[in-house]
């Protein structure tokens, strides 16, 4: 989780732009289009976190999001710019500054927030962030929201639990699970690192994912939240054309 905060110190000096991708992701197609649009000096690309689309939602979820952003010290305007840290494409000079500030805050804290590294990176880096399409950091639950054909995900991010290596659970299919047993079959020395879920946990995940699919389809598949995602996506793509 915190390793990314040392990338500017670890990587060879000839790397000027760095694409960071979380481990709970899958790359579905070429990234050449994305990589061809390099971040400006001192800036980085990041997609909006799904919480942003709930800011205006009059529900317990929306209330919890607003409270969380307020507690970590974000203004209402900054809250609308809160980014997800699962995929980041940054100019190295920007990251050196952000990472140093983040490390300083982490060392001084006695307790962690709900999303410790992500919250801190937003606190210190939100003014340098440039919004990018959700196609490069597609929350897997949006498969339930009738948004896949519009966004056309290139990198799918399996946020929260379960993960795709835990089994075949909605909204992903057998093809999303298949790479993991295939990898272990090809490299059996890694089999001990793959912790299999118990039967009870698999049953819980099965029930949980079906319930979440029902709720997410209603919340994200139409209405105001759905429209906010589409508006965000349209703006990102329009801005990309002007770069």
C-alpha positions in Angstrom: 0.0 0.0 0.0 2.8 2.4 0.9 5.4 1.2 -1.6 4.2 3.6 -4.2 5.4 6.5 -2.0 9.0 5.5 -2.6 8.9 5.0 -6.4 10.7 8.2 -7.0 13.6 6.9 -4.9 13.6 3.3 -6.1 13.2 3.7 -9.9 16.2 4.5 -12.2 16.6 8.2 -13.0 15.8 7.8 -16.7 12.1 7.2 -15.9 10.4 10.6 -16.1 6.8 9.5 -16.3 5.4 6.6 -14.3 2.3 4.5 -14.6 1.3 2.9 -11.3 -1.4 0.2 -11.3 -2.7 -1.6 -8.2 -2.4 -5.4 -8.0 -6.2 -6.0 -7.8 -6.6 -5.0 -11.5 -6.7 -6.6 -14.9 -5.5 -5.0 -18.1 -8.0 -5.8 -20.8 -6.5 -4.1 -23.8 -3.6 -2.0 -25.0 -2.5 1.0 -23.0 -0.8 2.8 -25.9 -3.5 5.4 -26.2 -3.2 6.3 -22.5 0.6 6.3 -22.4 0.8 8.6 -25.5 -0.8 11.4 -23.5 2.0 12.2 -21.0 1.2 14.1 -17.8 2.3 17.7 -17.8 5.3 18.8 -15.6 4.3 18.7 -11.9 0.9 17.0 -12.6 -0.6 13.5 -12.7 -3.7 11.8 -14.1 -6.1 10.0 -11.8 -9.8 9.0 -12.1 -12.6 10.1 -9.8 -13.2 7.7 -6.9 -16.8 6.3 -7.0 -17.5 8.1 -3.7 -17.5 11.4 -5.6 -20.6 10.5 -7.5 -22.5 10.0 -4.2 -21.8 13.5 -2.9 -25.2 14.9 -3.9 -27.1 11.7 -3.2 -29.6 12.0 -0.4 -29.0 8.6 1.2 -27.0 7.1 4.1 -24.2 6.4 1.6 -24.1 10.0 0.4 -24.2 11.3 4.0 -21.3 9.0 5.0 -19.2 10.2 2.0 -19.8 13.9 2.8 -18.9 13.3 6.5 -15.8 11.4 5.6 -14.5 14.1 3.2 -15.2 16.7 5.8 -13.4 14.8 8.5 -10.2 14.5 6.5 -10.3 18.3 5.9 -11.4 18.6 2.3 -13.5 21.6 1.2 -16.7 20.9 -0.8 -14.8 21.8 -4.0 -11.9 19.5 -3.2 -14.4 16.7 -2.4 -15.7 16.8 -5.9 -12.1 16.2 -7.1 -11.3 13.3 -4.8 -9.4 10.7 -6.9 -8.9 6.9 -6.6 -5.3 5.8 -6.3 -5.6 2.4 -8.0 -4.3 3.7 -11.2 -2.0 6.8 -11.4 0.0 8.2 -14.3 2.3 10.8 -13.0 5.2 13.1 -13.9 8.1 12.0 -11.7 8.8 15.6 -10.4 5.2 15.8 -9.2 5.3 12.5 -7.5 8.5 13.3 -5.6 6.9 16.2 -3.9 3.6 14.4 -3.2 5.2 11.3 -1.9 7.5 13.2 0.5 4.6 15.1 1.9 2.5 11.9 2.3 5.3 10.1 4.1 5.7 13.0 6.5 2.0 12.9 7.4 1.9 9.1 7.8 4.8 9.2 10.2 3.1 11.9 12.3 -0.3 10.1 12.6 -1.3 8.0 15.6 -4.4 6.6 13.9 -5.3 5.9 10.3 -8.5 7.0 8.4 -10.8 4.6 6.6 -8.7 4.9 3.4 -5.3 5.8 4.8 -3.0 6.1 1.8 -5.7 7.3 -0.6 -7.0 10.0 1.8 -3.4 11.3 2.4 -2.5 11.3 -1.2 -5.7 13.3 -1.9 -4.9 15.8 0.9 -1.4 16.5 -0.4 -1.9 16.0 -4.1 -5.5 16.9 -5.1 -4.4 20.3 -6.6 -2.0 18.5 -9.0 -4.5 15.9 -10.2 -5.9 15.9 -13.7 -9.1 13.8 -14.2 -8.9 10.8 -16.5 -11.4 8.5 -18.0 -12.8 5.7 -16.0 -11.9 3.4 -18.8 -8.3 3.4 -17.3 -9.6 2.7 -13.8 -13.0 1.0 -14.1 -14.6 0.0 -10.8 -15.7 -3.5 -11.4 -19.1 -2.9 -9.8 -20.0 -0.6 -12.7 -20.6 -3.7 -14.8 -23.9 -3.7 -12.9 -24.7 -0.1 -14.0 -25.1 -0.4 -17.7 -22.0 1.7 -18.2 -19.6 -0.8 -19.7 -20.5 -0.1 -23.3 -20.1 3.6 -22.9 -16.9 3.6 -20.9 -15.3 0.6 -22.6 -12.9 -0.4 -19.8 -9.2 -0.9 -20.5 -8.2 -1.5 -16.9 -10.7 -3.1 -14.5 -10.2 -2.4 -10.8 -11.6 -5.1 -8.5 -12.3 -2.8 -5.6 -13.2 -4.2 -2.1 -13.8 -7.9 -1.4 -13.9 -10.4 -2.9 -11.1 -10.3 -5.5 -11.1 -12.1 -8.8 -8.7 -14.7 -7.5 -11.2 -15.7 -4.7 -13.5 -17.3 -7.3 -16.2 -16.5 -9.9 -18.6 -14.0 -8.3 -20.9 -11.5 -9.9 -20.3 -9.2 -11.7 -17.2 -10.9 -13.2 -17.1 -14.2 -15.1 -15.0 -17.3 -15.4 -12.6 -15.6 -17.8 -11.7 -13.1 -15.1 -10.9 -15.8 -12.6 -9.0 -18.0 -15.1 -5.6 -16.2 -15.2 -4.9 -17.1 -11.5 -5.2 -20.9 -11.6 -3.4 -20.8 -15.0 -0.5 -18.8 -13.5 -0.2 -21.2 -10.5 -0.3 -24.2 -12.8 2.5 -22.7 -14.9 4.5 -21.6 -11.8 3.7 -24.1 -9.0 6.3 -22.5 -6.7 3.8 -19.7 -6.1 0.9 -22.0 -5.1 1.7 -21.5 -1.4 1.1 -17.7 -1.7 -2.5 -18.2 -3.0 -4.8 -18.4 0.0 -8.0 -20.2 -1.0 -11.3 -19.1 0.4 -13.2 -21.5 2.7 -16.6 -22.9 1.6 -18.3 -20.6 4.1 -16.6 -17.6 2.8 -17.4 -18.5 -0.8 -21.1 -18.8 0.1 -21.0 -15.5 1.9 -19.4 -13.9 -1.1 -21.9 -15.5 -3.4 -24.8 -14.0 -1.4 -23.1 -10.7 -0.9 -22.4 -10.2 -4.6 -25.9 -11.0 -5.7 -27.3 -8.5 -3.1 -24.8 -5.8 -4.1 -25.7 -6.4 -7.8 -29.3 -5.8 -7.0 -28.5 -2.6 -5.1 -25.9 -1.3 -7.5 -28.1 -1.8 -10.5 -30.8 0.4 -8.9 -28.4 3.1 -7.6 -25.9 3.3 -10.5 -27.9 1.9 -13.5 -30.1 4.9 -14.0 -31.1 8.2 -12.4 -28.9 11.1 -11.0 -25.9 9.0 -10.0 -25.8 7.3 -13.4 -26.0 10.7 -15.1 -23.1 12.1 -13.0 -20.8 9.3 -14.1 -21.7 9.9 -17.8 -21.1 13.6 -17.4 -17.7 13.0 -15.8 -16.8 10.5 -18.6 -17.8 12.9 -21.3 -15.8 15.7 -19.8 -12.7 13.6 -19.5 -12.9 12.4 -23.1 -13.5 16.0 -24.4 -10.5 17.3 -22.4 -8.3 14.4 -23.8 -9.2 15.5 -27.4 -7.9 19.0 -26.6 -4.6 17.8 -25.2 
